[in-house]
Amino acid sequence: MSQIQVKKFGFAVGSTGALLYLGCILLMFTVGPDGTARFFNSLLHGLDVSSVIRMDMPMWEALIGLVQTFVLGWLIGACVAAIYNVALNTRTK
């Protein structure tokens, strides 16, 4: 087996998280608060999220959330790849 490139895997996970974040923004813009609540209620096995949905979020706050999601995703992906590589090297020795 070959090692995972830590930076590239981190970038892939961060980018995926950012795309999901953008998808959430698009969903909120297109279906409104009721549709958003219905979508996330079904996604979260019936947990009622209608009381925590905030539709009046400023653009700057959404951009900060997008950047935070990417950074956290990058860190998580890089950590997973690094742990995988360490475990791979330990197993092959």
N, CA and C of each residue as an Amber inpcrd file, in Angstrom:
protein
   279
   0.8280000  -1.1830000   0.0000000   0.0000000   0.0000000   0.0000000
   0.8730000   1.2470000   0.0000000   0.3580000   2.2950000  -0.5670000
   1.1340000   3.5270000  -0.6230000   0.6120000   4.5300000   0.4090000
   1.4700000   5.4740000   0.7440000   1.1070000   6.4960000   1.7160000
   0.1840000   7.5400000   1.0920000  -0.5600000   8.1950000   1.9540000
  -1.4340000   9.2830000   1.5300000  -0.6590000  10.5870000   1.6730000
  -0.7430000  11.4500000   0.6800000  -0.1010000  12.7620000   0.7710000
  -0.9330000  13.6370000   1.6990000  -0.3350000  13.9900000   2.8210000
  -1.0510000  14.6540000   3.9050000  -1.6880000  15.9660000   3.4540000
  -0.9400000  16.8390000   2.8130000  -1.4650000  18.1460000   2.4080000
  -2.5820000  18.0120000   1.3680000  -2.4130000  17.1000000   0.4290000
  -3.4400000  16.9330000  -0.6100000  -4.7210000  16.3360000  -0.0360000
  -4.5810000  15.3840000   0.8730000  -5.7670000  14.7920000   1.4830000
  -6.4750000  15.8260000   2.3560000  -5.7080000  16.6120000   3.1020000
  -6.2950000  17.6890000   3.8990000  -7.0440000  18.6770000   3.0290000
  -6.4480000  19.0390000   1.8900000  -7.1040000  19.9620000   0.9630000
  -8.4010000  19.3610000   0.4210000  -8.3770000  18.0630000   0.1140000
  -9.5800000  17.4050000  -0.4190000 -10.7020000  17.3970000   0.6130000
 -10.3840000  17.0880000   1.8620000 -11.4130000  17.0660000   2.9090000
 -11.9060000  18.4870000   3.1930000 -10.9960000  19.4520000   3.2640000
 -11.3950000  20.8400000   3.4840000 -12.2820000  21.3660000   2.3650000
 -11.9230000  21.0570000   1.1420000 -12.7210000  21.5010000  -0.0130000
 -14.0990000  20.8490000  -0.0100000 -14.1670000  19.5860000   0.3460000
 -15.4550000  18.8970000   0.4250000 -16.3430000  19.5390000   1.4830000
 -15.7670000  19.8480000   2.6460000 -16.5300000  20.5280000   3.6930000
 -17.0270000  21.8880000   3.2390000 -16.1680000  22.6350000   2.5290000
 -16.5530000  23.9540000   2.0290000 -17.6730000  23.8330000   0.9950000
 -17.6190000  22.8170000   0.1430000 -18.6940000  22.5990000  -0.8360000
 -20.0110000  22.2790000  -0.1390000 -19.9540000  21.4740000   0.9140000
 -21.1660000  21.1710000   1.6760000 -21.7200000  22.4380000   2.3360000
 -20.8390000  23.2820000   2.8240000 -21.2400000  24.5570000   3.4320000
 -21.9330000  25.4430000   2.3990000 -21.3370000  25.5300000   1.2020000
 -21.9570000  26.3090000   0.1210000 -23.3000000  25.7170000  -0.2830000
 -23.3840000  24.3860000  -0.2840000 -24.6550000  23.7190000  -0.5870000
 -25.7270000  24.0680000   0.4320000 -25.3340000  24.1680000   1.6880000
 -26.2690000  24.5570000   2.7420000 -26.7550000  25.9910000   2.5180000
 -25.8260000  26.8810000   2.1610000 -26.2110000  28.2720000   1.8710000
 -27.1960000  28.3170000   0.7060000 -26.9040000  27.5760000  -0.3420000
 -27.7870000  27.5340000  -1.5140000 -29.1580000  26.9880000  -1.1440000
 -29.1840000  25.9470000  -0.3400000 -30.4560000  25.3760000   0.1090000
 -31.2670000  26.4150000   0.8740000 -30.6130000  27.1320000   1.7880000
 -31.3230000  28.1220000   2.5940000 -31.8750000  29.2600000   1.7320000
 -31.1160000  29.6690000   0.7130000 -31.5760000  30.7380000  -0.1800000
 -32.7540000  30.3020000  -1.0390000 -32.7550000  29.0540000  -1.4690000
 -33.7640000  28.6210000  -2.4300000 -35.0570000  28.1260000  -1.8070000
 -34.9960000  27.4770000  -0.6470000 -36.2280000  26.8830000  -0.1100000
 -36.7700000  27.6070000   1.1160000 -36.0350000  28.5650000   1.6500000
 -36.5230000  29.3470000   2.7920000 -36.4500000  28.5830000   4.1010000
 -36.9400000  29.2190000   5.1760000 -36.8040000  28.6160000   6.4970000
 -37.5790000  27.3090000   6.6770000 -38.7880000  27.2320000   6.1350000
 -39.5880000  26.0130000   6.3000000 -38.9770000  24.8320000   5.5490000
 -38.5630000  25.0790000   4.3110000 -37.9310000  24.0130000   3.5290000
 -36.5990000  23.5820000   4.1230000 -35.8480000  24.5480000   4.6450000
 -34.5710000  24.2310000   5.2830000 -34.8040000  23.3670000   6.5140000
 -35.7750000  23.7400000   7.3300000 -36.0910000  22.9470000   8.5260000
 -36.5430000  21.5500000   8.1370000 -37.3920000  21.4400000   7.1240000
 -37.8460000  20.1200000   6.6740000 -36.6910000  19.2580000   6.2030000
 -35.7780000  19.8520000   5.4210000 -34.6270000  19.1130000   4.9040000
 -33.7620000  18.5830000   6.0500000 -33.3870000  19.4720000   6.9840000
 -32.5020000  19.0500000   8.0630000 -33.2090000  18.1740000   9.0910000
 -34.5180000  18.3450000   9.2690000 -35.2590000  17.4380000  10.1450000
 -35.2080000  16.0160000   9.6070000 -35.3770000  15.8570000   8.3030000
 -35.3240000  14.5070000   7.7260000 -33.8990000  13.9660000   7.7120000
 -32.9280000  14.8350000   7.4990000 -31.5290000  14.4110000   7.4880000
 -31.0760000  13.9550000   8.8770000 -31.5890000  14.6010000   9.9070000
 -31.1820000  14.3060000  11.2890000 -32.2020000  13.4160000  12.0040000
 -32.8620000  12.5440000  11.2640000 -33.7750000  11.5290000  11.8160000
 -34.8980000  12.1280000  12.6480000 -35.4510000  13.2330000  12.2020000
 -36.6000000  13.8190000  12.8500000 -36.2900000  14.8090000  13.9550000
 -35.0260000  15.0690000  14.2270000 -34.6740000  16.0820000  15.2180000
 -35.1800000  17.4340000  14.7260000 -35.9220000  18.1470000  15.5530000
 -36.5090000  19.4250000  15.1310000 -35.4710000  20.5400000  15.2220000
 -35.0560000  21.0530000  14.0690000 -34.0390000  22.1100000  14.0080000
 -34.6480000  23.4860000  13.7490000 -35.9660000  23.5600000  13.6810000
 -36.6050000  24.8260000  13.3120000 -36.2930000  25.9470000  14.3040000
 -36.0380000  25.6250000  15.5520000 -35.7610000  26.6760000  16.5340000
 -34.3290000  27.1970000  16.4540000 -33.4350000  26.5040000  15.7520000
 -32.0410000  26.9530000  15.6820000 -31.6460000  27.4780000  14.3070000
 -32.5410000  27.4250000  13.3510000 -32.2320000  27.9380000  12.0130000
 -32.2860000  29.4600000  12.0380000 -31.2300000  30.0860000  11.5480000
 -31.1380000  31.5480000  11.5150000 -30.9800000  31.9920000  10.0700000
 -31.9720000  32.6490000   9.5400000 -31.9670000  33.0430000   8.1380000
 -31.4010000  34.4480000   7.9060000 -31.2020000  35.2310000   8.9510000
 -30.7260000  36.5990000   8.7870000 -29.2240000  36.7270000   9.0400000
 -28.4760000  35.7590000   8.6110000 -27.0300000  35.7350000   8.8240000
 -26.3450000  36.6910000   7.8480000 -25.4900000  37.5870000   8.3490000
 -24.7850000  38.5100000   7.4480000 -23.7780000  37.7660000   6.5630000
 -23.5040000  38.3400000   5.4030000 -22.6000000  37.7100000   4.4340000
 -21.2030000  37.4910000   5.0110000 -20.6910000  38.4660000   5.7670000
 -19.3420000  38.3330000   6.3280000 -19.2640000  37.1560000   7.2820000
 -20.3490000  36.8970000   8.0230000 -20.3680000  35.7810000   8.9540000
 -20.4050000  34.4450000   8.2070000 -21.1330000  34.4110000   7.0990000
 -21.1760000  33.2050000   6.2770000 -19.7980000  32.9270000   5.6640000
 -19.0910000  33.9780000   5.2380000 -17.7450000  33.7930000   4.6750000
 -16.7630000  33.2990000   5.7330000 -16.8760000  33.8220000   6.9370000
 -16.0150000  33.3340000   8.0260000 -16.3180000  31.8590000   8.3070000
 -17.5900000  31.4950000   8.3060000 -17.9750000  30.0970000   8.5030000
 -17.4360000  29.1960000   7.4060000 -17.4470000  29.6880000   6.1790000
 -16.9050000  28.9210000   5.0550000 -15.4070000  28.6830000   5.2430000
 -14.6790000  29.7300000   5.6130000 -13.2330000  29.5990000   5.8370000
 -12.9600000  28.6630000   7.0160000 -13.7080000  28.8110000   8.0940000
 -13.5270000  27.9430000   9.2560000 -13.7900000  26.4810000   8.8990000
 -14.8150000  26.2360000   8.1190000 -15.1350000  24.8700000   7.7040000
 -14.0020000  24.2830000   6.8820000 -13.4460000  25.0880000   5.9520000
 -12.3330000  24.6100000   5.1480000 -11.1160000  24.3020000   6.0180000
 -10.7730000  25.2150000   6.9300000  -9.5880000  25.0250000   7.7740000
  -9.7570000  23.7930000   8.6650000 -10.9080000  23.6640000   9.3100000
 -11.1350000  22.4880000  10.1460000 -11.1010000  21.2030000   9.3300000
 -11.6980000  21.2240000   8.1520000 -11.6570000  20.0520000   7.2700000
 -10.2420000  19.7190000   6.8580000  -9.4420000  20.7540000   6.5420000
  -8.0440000  20.5200000   6.1660000  -7.2870000  19.8830000   7.3270000
  -7.4670000  20.4100000   8.5160000  -6.7770000  19.8660000   9.6820000
  -7.2030000  18.4260000   9.9740000  -8.4880000  18.1510000   9.8660000
  -8.9840000  16.7930000  10.1060000  -8.4490000  15.8430000   9.0400000
  -8.5030000  16.2550000   7.7810000  -7.9980000  15.3990000   6.7030000
  -6.5100000  15.1450000   6.8260000  -5.7410000  16.1780000   7.1440000
  -4.2970000  16.0170000   7.3080000  -3.9850000  15.0980000   8.4760000
  -4.7460000  15.2220000   9.5420000  -4.5510000  14.3680000  10.7150000
  -4.8660000  12.9060000  10.3810000  -5.9660000  12.6760000   9.6820000
  -6.3250000  11.3060000   9.2760000  -5.2310000  10.7200000   8.3960000
  -4.7560000  11.4800000   7.4190000  -3.7130000  10.9860000   6.5130000
  -2.4160000  10.7020000   7.2710000  -2.0440000  11.5800000   8.1910000
  -0.8110000  11.3760000   8.9520000  -0.9140000  10.1320000   9.8340000
  -2.0450000   9.9660000  10.5080000  -2.2310000   8.7690000  11.3450000
  -2.2260000   7.5100000  10.4900000  -2.8750000   7.5710000   9.3490000
  -2.8700000   6.4310000   8.4230000  -1.4480000   6.0800000   8.0030000
  -0.6670000   7.0920000   7.6480000   0.7130000   6.8510000   7.2150000
   1.5620000   6.2550000   8.3380000   1.3760000   6.7430000   9.5500000
   2.1240000   6.1920000  10.6850000   1.7320000   4.7230000  10.9060000
   0.4350000   4.4550000  10.8700000  -0.0290000   3.0850000  11.0520000
   0.4610000   2.1800000   9.9290000   0.5010000   2.6890000   8.7160000
   0.9920000   1.9200000   7.5710000   2.4680000   1.5940000   7.7350000
   3.2430000   2.5780000   8.1560000   4.6770000   2.3510000   8.3540000
   4.9530000   1.4110000   9.5160000   4.1500000   1.4920000  10.5560000
   4.3090000   0.6080000  11.7150000   3.9970000  -0.8260000  11.3330000
   2.9670000  -1.0140000  10.5300000   2.5300000  -2.3550000  10.1320000
   3.5100000  -3.0320000   9.1880000   4.1650000  -2.2540000   8.3250000
   5.0570000  -2.8400000   7.3230000   6.4370000  -3.1610000   7.8730000
   6.7670000  -2.6760000   9.0590000   8.1060000  -2.9320000   9.6280000
   8.1450000  -4.2110000  10.4060000
